[in-house]
Protein backbone atom coordinates (compact mmCIF):
# COMPACT_ATOMS: atom_id res chain seq x y z
CA UNK A 1 0.00 0.00 0.00
CA UNK A 2 2.82 2.37 0.90
CA UNK A 3 4.45 1.69 -2.47
CA UNK A 4 1.45 2.91 -4.48
CA UNK A 5 0.39 5.80 -2.15
CA UNK A 6 3.00 8.22 -3.47
CA UNK A 7 2.22 7.58 -7.19
CA UNK A 8 -1.50 7.99 -6.44
CA UNK A 9 -0.93 11.36 -4.79
CA UNK A 10 1.25 12.52 -7.69
CA UNK A 11 -1.34 11.49 -10.29
CA UNK A 12 -4.20 13.07 -8.30
CA UNK A 13 -2.28 16.31 -7.90
CA UNK A 14 -1.44 16.39 -11.60
CA UNK A 15 -5.10 15.86 -12.55
CA UNK A 16 -6.20 18.66 -10.25
CA UNK A 17 -3.68 21.06 -11.79
CA UNK A 18 -4.77 20.10 -15.32
CA UNK A 19 -8.43 20.53 -14.40
CA UNK A 20 -7.75 23.97 -12.92
CA UNK A 21 -5.78 25.07 -15.99
CA UNK A 22 -8.58 23.84 -18.26
CA UNK A 23 -11.14 25.83 -16.26
CA UNK A 24 -9.06 28.99 -16.28
CA UNK A 25 -8.04 28.86 -19.92
CA UNK A 26 -11.11 27.35 -21.58
CA UNK A 27 -14.14 27.82 -19.36
CA UNK A 28 -13.34 30.99 -17.37
CA UNK A 29 -12.59 34.20 -19.27
CA UNK A 30 -12.57 36.49 -16.23
CA UNK A 31 -8.79 36.54 -15.93
CA UNK A 32 -8.53 37.65 -19.55
CA UNK A 33 -10.67 40.70 -18.81
CA UNK A 34 -8.54 41.85 -15.91
CA UNK A 35 -7.25 45.38 -16.34
CA UNK A 36 -3.59 44.32 -16.30
CA UNK A 37 -3.99 41.90 -19.20
CA UNK A 38 -1.78 43.16 -22.02
CA UNK A 39 -3.87 41.42 -24.68
CA UNK A 40 -7.08 43.21 -23.73
CA UNK A 41 -7.70 46.95 -23.70
CA UNK A 42 -10.58 48.20 -21.60
CA UNK A 43 -12.44 51.26 -22.82
CA UNK A 44 -15.00 52.97 -20.60
CA UNK A 45 -18.02 54.89 -21.75
CA UNK A 46 -19.04 57.51 -19.21
CA UNK A 47 -22.75 58.20 -18.71
CA UNK A 48 -24.37 61.56 -18.15
CA UNK A 49 -25.16 62.38 -14.54
CA UNK A 50 -28.79 62.68 -13.62
CA UNK A 51 -30.41 66.09 -13.96
CA UNK A 52 -31.52 68.05 -10.88
CA UNK A 53 -34.90 69.82 -10.80
CA UNK A 54 -36.58 72.04 -8.22
CA UNK A 55 -39.93 71.29 -6.56
CA UNK A 56 -41.80 73.01 -9.40
CA UNK A 57 -40.07 71.06 -12.17
CA UNK A 58 -37.58 73.80 -13.03
CA UNK A 59 -34.24 72.49 -14.29
CA UNK A 60 -31.45 73.64 -11.98
CA UNK A 61 -28.50 71.43 -12.93
CA UNK A 62 -27.86 69.88 -16.37
CA UNK A 63 -24.71 68.63 -18.15
CA UNK A 64 -22.25 69.89 -20.71
CA UNK A 65 -19.73 67.83 -22.71
CA UNK A 66 -16.14 67.71 -21.58
CA UNK A 67 -13.07 66.01 -23.02
CA UNK A 68 -10.10 64.67 -21.07
CA UNK A 69 -6.75 63.72 -22.58
CA UNK A 70 -5.79 60.29 -21.22
CA UNK A 71 -2.35 58.68 -21.22
CA UNK A 72 -1.38 55.00 -21.05
CA UNK A 73 2.37 55.00 -20.27
CA UNK A 74 3.22 51.60 -21.72
CA UNK A 75 1.61 52.47 -25.05
CA UNK A 76 3.64 55.66 -25.49
CA UNK A 77 6.07 55.46 -28.42
CA UNK A 78 8.23 58.13 -30.05
CA UNK A 79 6.16 60.98 -28.61
CA UNK A 80 7.32 64.47 -29.52
CA UNK A 81 7.07 65.96 -26.04
CA UNK A 82 7.60 69.58 -27.07
CA UNK A 83 5.02 69.37 -29.87
CA UNK A 84 2.47 67.86 -27.49
CA UNK A 85 3.11 70.52 -24.85
CA UNK A 86 2.72 73.33 -27.39
CA UNK A 87 -0.49 71.80 -28.71
CA UNK A 88 -2.05 71.44 -25.24
CA UNK A 89 -0.56 74.68 -23.87
CA UNK A 90 1.29 73.00 -21.00
CA UNK A 91 4.98 73.02 -20.07
CA UNK A 92 7.42 70.11 -19.80
CA UNK A 93 7.32 70.23 -16.00
CA UNK A 94 3.59 69.53 -16.13
CA UNK A 95 4.19 66.79 -18.73
CA UNK A 96 6.74 64.99 -16.56
CA UNK A 97 4.69 65.29 -13.36
CA UNK A 98 1.53 63.90 -14.96
CA UNK A 99 3.43 61.08 -16.66
CA UNK A 100 5.12 60.14 -13.39
CA UNK A 101 1.76 60.06 -11.60
CA UNK A 102 0.27 57.98 -14.43
CA UNK A 103 3.07 55.40 -14.15
CA UNK A 104 2.57 55.15 -10.39
CA UNK A 105 -1.15 54.54 -10.89
CA UNK A 106 -0.66 51.94 -13.64
CA UNK A 107 1.64 51.64 -16.68
CA UNK A 108 -1.03 49.73 -18.62
CA UNK A 109 -4.18 51.63 -17.61
CA UNK A 110 -5.22 55.05 -18.92
CA UNK A 111 -5.25 57.97 -16.49
CA UNK A 112 -5.98 61.66 -16.91
CA UNK A 113 -3.19 63.70 -18.45
CA UNK A 114 -5.11 66.94 -19.05
CA UNK A 115 -8.75 67.36 -17.99
CA UNK A 116 -11.53 69.46 -19.47
CA UNK A 117 -10.24 70.58 -22.85
CA UNK A 118 -11.77 73.70 -24.30
CA UNK A 119 -13.54 73.32 -27.65
CA UNK A 120 -10.55 74.87 -29.42
CA UNK A 121 -8.07 72.57 -27.65
CA UNK A 122 -10.21 69.52 -28.37
CA UNK A 123 -10.48 70.31 -32.09
CA UNK A 124 -6.74 70.91 -32.42
CA UNK A 125 -5.76 67.76 -30.53
CA UNK A 126 -8.33 65.58 -32.30
CA UNK A 127 -6.72 66.44 -35.66
CA UNK A 128 -3.21 65.38 -34.54
CA UNK A 129 -3.95 62.60 -32.08
CA UNK A 130 -2.45 59.90 -34.33
CA UNK A 131 0.98 61.50 -33.88
CA UNK A 132 0.92 60.88 -30.13
CA UNK A 133 0.75 57.16 -29.43
CA UNK A 134 -0.38 56.31 -25.93
CA UNK A 135 -2.63 59.37 -25.74
CA UNK A 136 -6.38 59.27 -26.20
CA UNK A 137 -9.49 61.38 -25.59
CA UNK A 138 -12.34 60.38 -23.29
CA UNK A 139 -15.67 62.17 -23.38
CA UNK A 140 -17.25 62.97 -20.05
CA UNK A 141 -19.97 65.32 -18.89
CA UNK A 142 -19.51 68.21 -16.51
CA UNK A 143 -22.23 70.09 -14.70
CA UNK A 144 -24.00 72.96 -16.40
CA UNK A 145 -25.73 75.14 -13.79
CA UNK A 146 -28.94 76.84 -14.86
CA UNK A 147 -28.86 79.20 -11.87
CA UNK A 148 -26.12 81.11 -10.06
CA UNK A 149 -27.37 80.21 -6.59
CA UNK A 150 -27.63 77.12 -4.40
CA UNK A 151 -23.95 76.13 -4.48
CA UNK A 152 -24.12 74.87 -0.88
CA UNK A 153 -27.08 72.66 -1.81
CA UNK A 154 -25.70 71.19 -5.03
CA UNK A 155 -22.09 70.58 -4.03
CA UNK A 156 -19.77 69.87 -6.96
CA UNK A 157 -18.05 67.01 -8.83
CA UNK A 158 -14.31 66.38 -8.87
CA UNK A 159 -11.82 63.68 -9.79
CA UNK A 160 -11.59 60.76 -7.38
CA UNK A 161 -8.50 60.51 -5.21
CA UNK A 162 -6.39 57.41 -4.60
CA UNK A 163 -8.09 56.65 -1.28
CA UNK A 164 -11.51 56.53 -2.94
CA UNK A 165 -10.19 54.29 -5.73
CA UNK A 166 -8.80 51.83 -3.19
CA UNK A 167 -12.00 51.84 -1.16
CA UNK A 168 -14.44 51.66 -4.09
CA UNK A 169 -13.28 49.48 -7.03
CA UNK A 170 -16.00 51.01 -9.24
CA UNK A 171 -13.91 54.17 -9.62
CA UNK A 172 -10.81 54.43 -11.77
CA UNK A 173 -8.22 57.18 -12.13
CA UNK A 174 -9.81 60.23 -13.71
CA UNK A 175 -13.38 59.28 -12.78
CA UNK A 176 -15.60 62.00 -11.35
CA UNK A 177 -17.42 61.80 -8.03
CA UNK A 178 -19.86 64.03 -6.16
CA UNK A 179 -18.47 66.17 -3.37
CA UNK A 180 -20.61 67.94 -0.78
CA UNK A 181 -24.31 68.69 -1.11
CA UNK A 182 -26.71 66.46 -3.02
CA UNK A 183 -23.94 65.50 -5.46
CA UNK A 184 -22.27 63.63 -2.59
CA UNK A 185 -25.36 62.36 -0.79
CA UNK A 186 -26.99 61.02 -3.96
CA UNK A 187 -23.81 60.08 -5.84
CA UNK A 188 -24.86 56.48 -6.53
CA UNK A 189 -28.19 57.68 -7.92
CA UNK A 190 -26.82 60.55 -10.01
CA UNK A 191 -23.65 58.97 -11.42
CA UNK A 192 -25.29 56.20 -13.48
CA UNK A 193 -23.25 53.16 -14.56
CA UNK A 194 -20.19 53.19 -16.80
CA UNK A 195 -20.26 51.22 -20.01
CA UNK A 196 -17.32 48.86 -20.67
CA UNK A 197 -15.87 47.68 -23.98
CA UNK A 198 -13.15 45.00 -24.16
CA UNK A 199 -10.87 45.37 -27.20
CA UNK A 200 -8.46 42.60 -28.19
CA UNK A 201 -4.90 43.45 -29.25
CA UNK A 202 -2.31 41.45 -31.20
CA UNK A 203 1.32 40.91 -30.22
CA UNK A 204 2.24 44.21 -31.86
CA UNK A 205 -0.20 45.99 -29.50
CA UNK A 206 -2.60 46.76 -32.37
CA UNK A 207 -6.36 46.67 -31.82
CA UNK A 208 -7.85 43.78 -33.81
CA UNK A 209 -11.49 43.87 -32.71
CA UNK A 210 -13.87 43.20 -29.84
CA UNK A 211 -12.95 40.49 -27.38
CA UNK A 212 -15.26 37.42 -27.73
CA UNK A 213 -17.35 39.38 -30.25
CA UNK A 214 -18.41 41.84 -27.56
CA UNK A 215 -20.33 39.41 -25.32
CA UNK A 216 -18.83 41.05 -22.23
CA UNK A 217 -19.36 44.63 -23.39
CA UNK A 218 -21.93 46.74 -21.55
CA UNK A 219 -23.64 50.02 -22.36
CA UNK A 220 -23.48 53.08 -20.16
CA UNK A 221 -26.61 53.76 -18.11
CA UNK A 222 -27.45 57.42 -17.51
CA UNK A 223 -27.82 58.59 -13.93
CA UNK A 224 -31.30 59.04 -12.51
CA UNK A 225 -32.89 62.46 -12.44
CA UNK A 226 -33.81 63.81 -9.04
CA UNK A 227 -36.27 66.45 -7.90
CA UNK A 228 -35.37 68.54 -4.87
CA UNK A 229 -37.73 70.14 -2.38
CA UNK A 230 -36.00 73.47 -3.03
CA UNK A 231 -37.96 76.33 -4.57
CA UNK A 232 -35.40 77.72 -7.03
CA UNK A 233 -36.92 81.21 -7.10
CA UNK A 234 -37.09 81.42 -3.30
CA UNK A 235 -33.49 80.23 -3.03
CA UNK A 236 -32.25 82.89 -5.47
CA UNK A 237 -34.35 85.52 -3.71
CA UNK A 238 -32.94 84.60 -0.30
CA UNK A 239 -29.37 84.85 -1.55
CA UNK A 240 -30.11 88.26 -3.06
CA UNK A 241 -31.53 89.47 0.28
CA UNK A 242 -28.28 88.46 2.02
CA UNK A 243 -26.31 91.01 -0.01
CA UNK A 244 -23.11 91.91 1.92
CA UNK A 245 -24.33 90.05 4.99
CA UNK A 246 -23.19 86.94 6.82
CA UNK A 247 -25.57 84.36 8.18
CA UNK A 248 -28.15 81.86 7.08
CA UNK A 249 -31.78 81.44 6.05
CA UNK A 250 -33.63 78.15 6.36
CA UNK A 251 -37.22 77.78 5.13
CA UNK A 252 -39.23 74.57 5.62
CA UNK A 253 -42.65 73.27 4.69
CA UNK A 254 -44.00 72.37 8.15
CA UNK A 255 -46.35 69.56 7.10
CA UNK A 256 -43.62 67.58 5.32
CA UNK A 257 -40.23 68.78 6.56
CA UNK A 258 -39.26 69.66 2.98
CA UNK A 259 -36.52 72.28 2.74
CA UNK A 260 -37.78 75.17 0.62
CA UNK A 261 -34.63 77.28 0.81
CA UNK A 262 -31.23 76.81 2.41
CA UNK A 263 -29.24 80.02 2.16
CA UNK A 264 -25.75 80.61 3.47
CA UNK A 265 -24.02 83.95 3.13
CA UNK A 266 -21.62 84.75 1.72
CA UNK A 267 -21.93 82.12 -0.99
CA UNK A 268 -20.52 81.67 -4.50
CA UNK A 269 -21.54 80.85 -8.06
CA UNK A 270 -21.58 77.03 -8.40
CA UNK A 271 -20.12 77.29 -11.92
CA UNK A 272 -16.80 78.35 -10.34
CA UNK A 273 -16.21 74.71 -9.40
CA UNK A 274 -16.63 73.34 -12.91
CA UNK A 275 -13.85 72.48 -15.34
CA UNK A 276 -10.10 72.91 -15.26
CA UNK A 277 -10.24 76.02 -13.05
CA UNK A 278 -12.13 74.16 -10.31
CA UNK A 279 -9.09 73.45 -8.11
CA UNK A 280 -7.78 77.00 -8.40
CA UNK A 281 -11.17 78.52 -7.58
CA UNK A 282 -11.70 76.11 -4.71
CA UNK A 283 -8.41 77.18 -3.15
CA UNK A 284 -9.40 80.84 -3.44
CA UNK A 285 -12.74 80.16 -1.75
CA UNK A 286 -11.04 78.07 0.93
CA UNK A 287 -8.53 80.83 1.66
CA UNK A 288 -11.28 83.38 2.37
CA UNK A 289 -10.96 83.11 6.15
CA UNK A 290 -13.29 86.05 6.83
CA UNK A 291 -16.36 85.34 4.70
CA UNK A 292 -15.79 81.54 4.70
CA UNK A 293 -18.06 80.94 1.67
CA UNK A 294 -17.52 77.16 1.82
CA UNK A 295 -18.94 77.08 5.37
CA UNK A 296 -22.68 76.40 5.26
CA UNK A 297 -23.92 78.63 8.06
CA UNK A 298 -27.47 77.29 7.80
CA UNK A 299 -26.29 73.82 8.84
CA UNK A 300 -22.97 74.31 10.60
CA UNK A 301 -23.04 77.64 12.45
CA UNK A 302 -23.94 77.21 16.11
CA UNK A 303 -25.30 80.39 17.65
CA UNK A 304 -27.02 81.34 20.90
CA UNK A 305 -30.68 81.41 19.77
CA UNK A 306 -31.60 84.49 21.80
CA UNK A 307 -35.21 85.45 22.36
CA UNK A 308 -36.80 82.88 19.96
CA UNK A 309 -35.79 80.33 22.60
CA UNK A 310 -38.36 81.90 24.93
CA UNK A 311 -40.97 80.01 22.88
CA UNK A 312 -39.56 76.75 24.26
CA UNK A 313 -39.21 78.15 27.79
CA UNK A 314 -42.92 78.97 27.75
CA UNK A 315 -43.99 75.60 26.30
CA UNK A 316 -41.96 73.67 28.86
CA UNK A 317 -43.40 75.81 31.67
CA UNK A 318 -46.94 74.97 30.47
CA UNK A 319 -46.16 71.26 30.16
CA UNK A 320 -44.52 71.14 33.59
CA UNK A 321 -47.62 72.92 34.98
CA UNK A 322 -45.62 75.62 36.72
CA UNK A 323 -47.62 78.26 34.80
CA UNK A 324 -50.82 78.61 32.81
CA UNK A 325 -51.57 81.27 30.18
CA UNK A 326 -52.88 83.65 32.87
CA UNK A 327 -49.98 83.35 35.32
CA UNK A 328 -48.69 86.87 35.96
CA UNK A 329 -45.23 88.16 36.79
CA UNK A 330 -44.22 91.77 37.37
CA UNK A 331 -41.42 93.28 35.36
CA UNK A 332 -39.42 96.31 36.49
CA UNK A 333 -37.18 96.62 33.44
CA UNK A 334 -35.49 93.40 34.43
CA UNK A 335 -35.37 90.27 36.57
CA UNK A 336 -33.65 90.10 39.97
CA UNK A 337 -32.20 86.74 40.94
CA UNK A 338 -29.42 85.23 43.03
CA UNK A 339 -27.30 87.52 45.15
CA UNK A 340 -28.11 90.91 43.74
CA UNK A 341 -27.91 89.71 40.12
CA UNK A 342 -30.12 91.49 37.60
CA UNK A 343 -31.12 90.57 34.02
CA UNK A 344 -32.12 93.67 32.04
CA UNK A 345 -35.39 93.85 30.15
CA UNK A 346 -37.33 96.36 28.03
CA UNK A 347 -40.62 95.42 29.65
CA UNK A 348 -42.44 97.01 32.56
CA UNK A 349 -45.53 96.06 34.53
CA UNK A 350 -47.54 92.83 34.71
CA UNK A 351 -46.85 90.17 32.09
CA UNK A 352 -48.71 87.01 31.22
CA UNK A 353 -47.78 84.48 28.52
CA UNK A 354 -49.28 86.46 25.65
CA UNK A 355 -47.69 89.84 26.24
CA UNK A 356 -44.64 88.13 27.69
CA UNK A 357 -44.07 86.72 24.19
CA UNK A 358 -44.90 89.76 22.10
CA UNK A 359 -42.99 92.12 24.41
CA UNK A 360 -40.15 89.55 24.69
CA UNK A 361 -40.04 90.04 28.46
CA UNK A 362 -36.87 88.65 30.05
CA UNK A 363 -38.37 88.92 33.51
CA UNK A 364 -41.40 86.79 32.59
CA UNK A 365 -39.36 83.97 31.10
CA UNK A 366 -36.70 84.13 33.80
CA UNK A 367 -39.45 83.44 36.34
CA UNK A 368 -40.87 80.59 34.24
CA UNK A 369 -37.45 78.97 33.94
CA UNK A 370 -36.75 79.24 37.66
CA UNK A 371 -40.09 77.64 38.50
CA UNK A 372 -39.40 74.82 36.04
CA UNK A 373 -36.01 74.00 37.59
CA UNK A 374 -37.12 74.56 41.20
CA UNK A 375 -40.15 72.30 40.79
CA UNK A 376 -37.84 69.36 41.42
CA UNK A 377 -36.10 68.48 44.68
CA UNK A 378 -32.67 68.91 43.12
CA UNK A 379 -31.61 71.31 40.34
CA UNK A 380 -30.06 68.44 38.35
CA UNK A 381 -33.47 66.75 38.16
CA UNK A 382 -35.05 69.95 36.92
CA UNK A 383 -32.36 70.55 34.31
CA UNK A 384 -32.66 66.98 33.04
CA UNK A 385 -36.44 67.30 32.69
CA UNK A 386 -35.99 70.62 30.86
CA UNK A 387 -33.26 69.14 28.64
CA UNK A 388 -35.42 66.12 27.79
CA UNK A 389 -38.23 68.35 26.53
CA UNK A 390 -35.81 70.30 24.33
CA UNK A 391 -34.35 67.16 22.82
CA UNK A 392 -37.83 66.03 21.76
CA UNK A 393 -37.73 69.02 19.35
CA UNK A 394 -34.60 67.54 17.74
CA UNK A 395 -32.26 69.92 19.57
CA UNK A 396 -28.86 68.92 20.90
CA UNK A 397 -28.44 66.30 18.20
CA UNK A 398 -27.96 65.91 14.45
CA UNK A 399 -31.20 66.56 12.61
CA UNK A 400 -30.72 63.57 10.29
CA UNK A 401 -31.33 65.52 7.08
CA UNK A 402 -29.91 64.35 3.74
CA UNK A 403 -27.02 66.79 3.35
CA UNK A 404 -23.45 65.96 4.40
CA UNK A 405 -22.58 68.67 6.95
CA UNK A 406 -24.20 69.17 10.31
CA UNK A 407 -23.68 70.24 13.89
CA UNK A 408 -25.48 69.09 17.01
CA UNK A 409 -25.80 72.41 18.74
CA UNK A 410 -25.80 72.21 22.52
CA UNK A 411 -28.54 71.40 25.03
CA UNK A 412 -26.89 71.06 28.46
CA UNK A 413 -28.04 68.58 31.09
CA UNK A 414 -26.98 67.81 34.64
CA UNK A 415 -23.88 65.89 33.47
CA UNK A 416 -22.75 68.98 31.61
CA UNK A 417 -23.02 71.20 34.69
CA UNK A 418 -21.49 68.61 37.02
CA UNK A 419 -18.42 68.71 34.79
CA UNK A 420 -18.05 72.47 35.32
CA UNK A 421 -19.24 72.40 38.94
CA UNK A 422 -17.75 69.13 40.28
CA UNK A 423 -18.32 70.24 43.87
CA UNK A 424 -21.93 71.29 43.30
CA UNK A 425 -23.14 74.75 44.23
CA UNK A 426 -25.03 75.44 41.02
CA UNK A 427 -28.78 76.02 40.86
CA UNK A 428 -31.43 77.48 38.57
CA UNK A 429 -30.25 81.04 39.12
CA UNK A 430 -26.69 80.04 38.16
CA UNK A 431 -27.84 79.10 34.67
CA UNK A 432 -30.71 81.58 34.32
CA UNK A 433 -29.37 82.86 30.97
CA UNK A 434 -30.71 79.65 29.41
CA UNK A 435 -34.23 81.01 29.88
CA UNK A 436 -33.71 83.66 27.19
CA UNK A 437 -31.55 81.65 24.78
CA UNK A 438 -28.16 82.83 25.98
CA UNK A 439 -26.00 80.90 28.43
CA UNK A 440 -24.85 77.51 27.20
CA UNK A 441 -27.61 76.94 24.63
CA UNK A 442 -26.44 76.67 21.01
CA UNK A 443 -28.62 76.09 17.94
CA UNK A 444 -28.10 76.06 14.20
CA UNK A 445 -30.43 78.01 11.86
CA UNK A 446 -31.75 74.64 10.67
CA UNK A 447 -32.70 73.75 14.24
CA UNK A 448 -34.38 77.13 14.72
CA UNK A 449 -36.42 76.64 11.54
CA UNK A 450 -37.38 73.12 12.59
CA UNK A 451 -38.44 74.45 16.00
CA UNK A 452 -40.83 76.87 14.28
CA UNK A 453 -42.13 74.12 11.98
CA UNK A 454 -42.87 72.07 15.11
CA UNK A 455 -44.74 74.96 16.72
CA UNK A 456 -46.64 75.55 13.46
CA UNK A 457 -47.68 71.86 13.54
CA UNK A 458 -48.67 72.19 17.20
CA UNK A 459 -46.25 69.59 18.47
CA UNK A 460 -44.70 67.40 15.77
CA UNK A 461 -42.18 67.60 12.95
CA UNK A 462 -40.74 65.59 10.08
CA UNK A 463 -36.99 65.29 9.56
CA UNK A 464 -35.96 68.15 7.25
CA UNK A 465 -34.85 66.88 3.85
CA UNK A 466 -33.93 68.18 0.42
CA UNK A 467 -34.95 65.18 -1.74
CA UNK A 468 -38.48 65.16 -3.09
CA UNK A 469 -38.38 62.53 -5.80
CA UNK A 470 -35.92 60.11 -7.41
CA UNK A 471 -36.97 58.90 -10.84
CA UNK A 472 -38.02 55.25 -10.55
CA UNK A 473 -37.10 55.01 -6.87
CA UNK A 474 -38.62 55.78 -3.46
CA UNK A 475 -37.02 58.25 -1.08
CA UNK A 476 -35.90 57.17 2.39
CA UNK A 477 -38.91 56.31 4.54
CA UNK A 478 -37.40 58.13 7.54
CA UNK A 479 -38.50 61.40 5.92
CA UNK A 480 -42.13 60.29 6.26
CA UNK A 481 -41.90 59.42 9.96
CA UNK A 482 -43.58 61.87 12.34
CA UNK A 483 -41.63 62.93 15.45
CA UNK A 484 -43.81 63.91 18.39
CA UNK A 485 -42.57 66.26 21.10
CA UNK A 486 -43.12 65.80 24.83
CA UNK A 487 -45.32 68.92 24.87
CA UNK A 488 -49.05 68.22 24.68
CA UNK A 489 -50.95 69.77 21.80
CA UNK A 490 -53.18 72.06 23.88
CA UNK A 491 -50.17 74.02 25.14
CA UNK A 492 -49.21 75.25 21.68
CA UNK A 493 -52.25 77.37 20.92
CA UNK A 494 -51.68 80.07 23.57
CA UNK A 495 -48.04 80.30 22.45
CA UNK A 496 -49.13 80.61 18.81
CA UNK A 497 -51.49 83.43 19.85
CA UNK A 498 -48.55 85.26 21.44
CA UNK A 499 -46.44 84.78 18.30
CA UNK A 500 -49.28 86.14 16.18
CA UNK A 501 -49.47 89.21 18.40
CA UNK A 502 -45.74 89.84 17.92
CA UNK A 503 -46.84 91.16 14.51
CA UNK A 504 -49.90 92.95 15.90
CA UNK A 505 -48.64 94.65 19.05
CA UNK A 506 -45.08 93.54 19.65
CA UNK A 507 -41.52 93.76 18.42
CA UNK A 508 -42.44 92.99 14.77
CA UNK A 509 -45.52 95.19 14.35
CA UNK A 510 -43.67 97.25 11.73
CA UNK A 511 -43.08 94.10 9.67
CA UNK A 512 -46.70 93.10 9.04
CA UNK A 513 -47.55 91.86 5.55
CA UNK A 514 -50.93 92.75 4.13
CA UNK A 515 -53.13 89.70 3.59
CA UNK A 516 -50.90 87.21 5.45
CA UNK A 517 -51.28 86.19 9.10
CA UNK A 518 -47.71 85.65 10.28
CA UNK A 519 -46.63 84.28 13.65
CA UNK A 520 -43.07 85.23 14.54
CA UNK A 521 -40.49 86.13 17.14
CA UNK A 522 -37.64 88.60 17.06
CA UNK A 523 -34.33 87.79 18.64
CA UNK A 524 -31.08 89.49 19.61
CA UNK A 525 -28.13 87.35 20.64
CA UNK A 526 -25.03 88.65 22.38
CA UNK A 527 -21.88 88.08 20.37
CA UNK A 528 -18.43 87.61 21.84
CA UNK A 529 -15.06 86.82 20.29
CA UNK A 530 -11.39 87.00 21.22
CA UNK A 531 -9.36 89.87 19.77
CA UNK A 532 -5.65 89.82 20.64
CA UNK A 533 -6.47 87.29 23.36
CA UNK A 534 -9.10 89.50 25.01
CA UNK A 535 -12.77 88.44 25.18
CA UNK A 536 -14.53 91.23 23.33
CA UNK A 537 -18.23 91.87 22.82
CA UNK A 538 -19.14 92.59 19.22
CA UNK A 539 -22.35 93.92 17.75
CA UNK A 540 -25.27 91.59 18.54
CA UNK A 541 -26.64 89.05 16.06
CA UNK A 542 -30.06 89.67 14.48
CA UNK A 543 -32.46 86.69 14.59
CA UNK A 544 -36.01 86.12 13.45
CA UNK A 545 -38.20 83.01 13.32
CA UNK A 546 -41.71 82.79 11.89
CA UNK A 547 -44.34 80.68 10.19
CA UNK A 548 -47.33 81.53 8.00
CA UNK A 549 -50.21 81.47 7.57
CA UNK A 550 -51.35 81.12 11.17
CA UNK A 551 -53.73 78.28 10.26
CA UNK A 552 -52.59 75.52 7.92
CA UNK A 553 -49.03 76.92 7.72
CA UNK A 554 -47.17 76.60 4.42
CA UNK A 555 -43.75 77.92 5.44
CA UNK A 556 -41.62 78.08 8.58
CA UNK A 557 -38.46 80.15 8.51
CA UNK A 558 -35.40 81.10 10.53
CA UNK A 559 -33.15 84.01 9.59
CA UNK A 560 -29.82 84.71 11.26
CA UNK A 561 -27.73 87.77 10.38
CA UNK A 562 -24.36 88.03 12.09
CA UNK A 563 -23.67 91.42 13.72
CA UNK A 564 -27.12 92.53 12.58
CA UNK A 565 -27.93 94.65 15.68
CA UNK A 566 -31.43 93.45 16.74
CA UNK A 567 -34.07 91.10 15.41
CA UNK A 568 -36.31 93.60 13.65
CA UNK A 569 -33.37 95.43 12.04
CA UNK A 570 -32.27 92.85 9.43
CA UNK A 571 -33.52 89.32 10.11
CA UNK A 572 -37.17 90.32 10.60
CA UNK A 573 -37.56 92.21 7.30
CA UNK A 574 -35.81 89.39 5.43
CA UNK A 575 -38.21 86.82 6.94
CA UNK A 576 -41.29 88.89 6.00
CA UNK A 577 -40.02 89.28 2.44
CA UNK A 578 -39.27 85.58 2.09
CA UNK A 579 -42.73 84.64 3.38
CA UNK A 580 -44.56 86.97 1.02
CA UNK A 581 -42.37 85.88 -1.90
CA UNK A 582 -43.20 82.23 -1.28
CA UNK A 583 -46.92 82.62 -0.59
CA UNK A 584 -47.69 85.29 -3.21
CA UNK A 585 -44.92 84.73 -5.76
CA UNK A 586 -43.68 88.30 -5.27
CA UNK A 587 -43.17 90.73 -2.39
CA UNK A 588 -45.83 93.05 -3.76
CA UNK A 589 -46.46 95.06 -0.59
CA UNK A 590 -42.80 95.54 0.46
CA UNK A 591 -41.01 96.96 -2.58
CA UNK A 592 -39.22 99.74 -0.69
CA UNK A 593 -38.11 97.32 2.02
CA UNK A 594 -36.98 94.81 -0.62
CA UNK A 595 -34.82 97.40 -2.39
CA UNK A 596 -33.24 98.52 0.88
CA UNK A 597 -32.38 94.98 2.00
CA UNK A 598 -30.94 94.05 -1.42
CA UNK A 599 -28.68 97.09 -1.65
CA UNK A 600 -27.57 97.64 1.95
CA UNK A 601 -25.24 95.38 3.85
CA UNK A 602 -22.96 95.11 6.85
CA UNK A 603 -19.60 95.40 5.12
CA UNK A 604 -18.41 98.17 7.43
CA UNK A 605 -19.55 96.24 10.49
CA UNK A 606 -17.54 93.17 9.49
CA UNK A 607 -14.51 95.32 8.74
CA UNK A 608 -14.36 96.27 12.43
CA UNK A 609 -13.46 92.69 13.34
CA UNK A 610 -10.14 92.97 11.52
CA UNK A 611 -9.49 96.67 12.09
CA UNK A 612 -9.73 96.58 15.87
CA UNK A 613 -12.16 99.51 15.96
CA UNK A 614 -14.44 99.89 18.98
CA UNK A 615 -17.83 98.22 18.78
CA UNK A 616 -21.21 99.66 19.46
CA UNK A 617 -23.18 97.38 21.76
CA UNK A 618 -26.87 97.41 20.92
CA UNK A 619 -29.70 96.62 23.29
CA UNK A 620 -32.42 94.98 21.24
CA UNK A 621 -35.09 92.30 21.28
PyMOL commands that set and color helices and strands:
alter all, ss='L'
color gray80, all
select helices_A, chain A and resi 2-27+73-75+81-88+92-105+119-131+151-154+162-167+181-185+187-190+211-214+232-241+270-273+278-286+297-300+306-319+353-358+362-374+379-391+414-420+428-436+445-456+477-480+490-504+509-511+571-584+591-599+603-611
alter helices_A, ss='H'
color red, helices_A
select strands_A, chain A and resi 40-45+52-53+59-71+111-114+135-145+156-159+176-179+195-201+207-210+226-228+247-253+258-265+329-337+341-351+460-462+467-470+482-484+518-531+534-548+555-561
alter strands_A, ss='S'
color yellow, strands_A
deselect
rebuild
show_as cartoon
